[in-house]
Amino acid sequence: MSVTWCLRKSGPVSPSRRWLCLSLLLTLLPVSYARAQATTSGDVRVERVWARASAGTTANGVVYLTLSNHGERSDRLVALITSIAREAAIHETVQKNGMLSMEERGPLEIRPGESIVLEPSGLHVMLMGLKRKIEEGRSFPLTLTFERAGSIVVDVVVRGVGASGPD
Amino acid sequence: MKTKVPATTAAVVAAVVVTSVCVVSLLVRQNGTSGVGGPVLAAFPASTAELTFIDHTGRPVGRQDFAGRFQLVFFGYSHCPDVCPSGLAIMATALRALGDAAERIQPVFISIDPERDTPESLADYVRHFHPRLLGLSGTPEQIAAAAKSYGVYYERSDDQAEGASDYLMAHSARTYLVGPDGVGIAIFSHGSDPEQMAAEILEQMQSYAGSASREDVS
């Protein structure tokens, strides 16, 4: 309603209406953005989804996100699919013999009431065989399939190469 | 009235307990990200002065190129998706926090994957993190010699290799502060706080300058 009111061309647009529309838009933007950041299916919620832009010629990438289970039964993340890469899997950066390396961690169990944070130097969604570069400012879809909650499609927001979080 | 007092007290106690638990868990989380975080500072004795490399412009690099400059060094590889961008982002943030003092530091990224990290690919990589970040590669022998003098370990993770070109590497991911003479001054563990890293670097640079001027006098 407010959008049509703002876009209506007939008649002169008063400065006060222009300002009102602008502030309305500014108020609405973060709300829709935050909505895009949190996706729920059944008892599972996926939020704070972001990827780091590709640097150089690498065919690997990562996605970070937060999973939470608001139900009363455990669920398991059993599959990850994205159009941007040949393969996506849960990996964890671990320290062994003075070296950091990655180990596969799927299927990932989320217990009732539990939140799992995938973040730099910890758990992450590893993307292998990127089909195109991950570019800052662009987004791409990622489908997470849970045993109970089913499939959730999220929009992965791409942050800069040096970013350490989605904000 | 009398029955209400314990209820209020209980509520206050509960609130305090809940808040304390939240604060404590927050602190624990910040200090222990996956067991790889937390700043550690220690001296390492090896001299790096005799090491040689090829930089990201294809130019040979040796001790003369660092003469009189501190170096902030991170070992990694450009196909590294998680650890290396995090480590280099911490380094870049620390350098920004150092302000003008950062001008006396040469930030360096040494590749432990010389097979894929050619000068061209490193040029396309290092520019994303810091305008002055120097990407160094070289022959496998040059890289092995560099890793040895820094005490860096690295190996190809063959269990994850599927094709010839997108294999992963396991490697040490600490950040090293090296003095103008090529001798190591400090080591920071992966996941160090950039502000704290900057403060430690500044302190080390100042104490280095102090000891250097004392040597000049004697």
Chai-1 contact restraints between the chains, C-beta under 6 A:
chainA,res_idxA,chainB,res_idxB,connection_type,confidence,min_distance_angstrom,max_distance_angstrom,comment,restraint_id
A,R52,B,P85,contact,1.0,0.0,6.0,A-B,restraint_1
A,A55,B,Y125,contact,1.0,0.0,6.0,A-B,restraint_2
A,A55,B,H128,contact,1.0,0.0,6.0,A-B,restraint_3
A,G56,B,S78,contact,1.0,0.0,6.0,A-B,restraint_4
A,G56,B,S121,contact,1.0,0.0,6.0,A-B,restraint_5
A,G56,B,D124,contact,1.0,0.0,6.0,A-B,restraint_6
A,G56,B,Y125,contact,1.0,0.0,6.0,A-B,restraint_7
A,T57,B,S121,contact,1.0,0.0,6.0,A-B,restraint_8
A,T58,B,S78,contact,1.0,0.0,6.0,A-B,restraint_9
A,T58,B,H79,contact,1.0,0.0,6.0,A-B,restraint_10
A,A59,B,D166,contact,1.0,0.0,6.0,A-B,restraint_11
A,N60,B,H79,contact,1.0,0.0,6.0,A-B,restraint_12
A,N60,B,P81,contact,1.0,0.0,6.0,A-B,restraint_13
A,G61,B,P81,contact,1.0,0.0,6.0,A-B,restraint_14
A,V62,B,P81,contact,1.0,0.0,6.0,A-B,restraint_15
A,V62,B,D82,contact,1.0,0.0,6.0,A-B,restraint_16
A,T93,B,D82,contact,1.0,0.0,6.0,A-B,restraint_17
A,T93,B,V83,contact,1.0,0.0,6.0,A-B,restraint_18
A,Q95,B,V36,contact,1.0,0.0,6.0,A-B,restraint_19
A,G98,B,Y153,contact,1.0,0.0,6.0,A-B,restraint_20
A,G98,B,S172,contact,1.0,0.0,6.0,A-B,restraint_21
A,M99,B,Y153,contact,1.0,0.0,6.0,A-B,restraint_22
A,M99,B,A170,contact,1.0,0.0,6.0,A-B,restraint_23
A,M99,B,H171,contact,1.0,0.0,6.0,A-B,restraint_24
A,M99,B,S172,contact,1.0,0.0,6.0,A-B,restraint_25
A,L100,B,V83,contact,1.0,0.0,6.0,A-B,restraint_26
A,L100,B,A173,contact,1.0,0.0,6.0,A-B,restraint_27
A,S101,B,S157,contact,1.0,0.0,6.0,A-B,restraint_28
A,S101,B,A170,contact,1.0,0.0,6.0,A-B,restraint_29
A,P120,B,S86,contact,1.0,0.0,6.0,A-B,restraint_30
A,S121,B,T33,contact,1.0,0.0,6.0,A-B,restraint_31
A,S121,B,S34,contact,1.0,0.0,6.0,A-B,restraint_32
A,S121,B,V36,contact,1.0,0.0,6.0,A-B,restraint_33
A,S121,B,S86,contact,1.0,0.0,6.0,A-B,restraint_34
A,S121,B,G191,contact,1.0,0.0,6.0,A-B,restraint_35
A,G122,B,T33,contact,1.0,0.0,6.0,A-B,restraint_36
A,G122,B,S34,contact,1.0,0.0,6.0,A-B,restraint_37
A,H124,B,D82,contact,1.0,0.0,6.0,A-B,restraint_38
A,V161,B,P85,contact,1.0,0.0,6.0,A-B,restraint_39
A,V161,B,H128,contact,1.0,0.0,6.0,A-B,restraint_40
A,G162,B,A89,contact,1.0,0.0,6.0,A-B,restraint_41
A,G162,B,A92,contact,1.0,0.0,6.0,A-B,restraint_42
A,G162,B,F129,contact,1.0,0.0,6.0,A-B,restraint_43
A,S164,B,A89,contact,1.0,0.0,6.0,A-B,restraint_44
